[in-house]
């Protein structure tokens, strides 16, 4: 039941900046193609397509502005005081 259009759709979603999980990809597939798969099927197809799982993490883009640095330092001092 898996079609090349579904693989292309997944590639399109994964090329964006958003972090995706297999269950979220499954929901997107169900909404677009009106099909039902097990999340394991989606994971298996992703592996076949060359995708691997990585833990997501938040990383700021670019250098922070001076006021952002000062705001962070102030929040850190406040947290260290227990406030």
Secondary structure, DSSP 8 states (H G I E B T S, - for coil): ---HHHHHHHHHHHTSSS---HHHHHHHHHHHH-----HHHHHHHHHHTT-----------S---HHHHHHHHHHHHHHHHT-
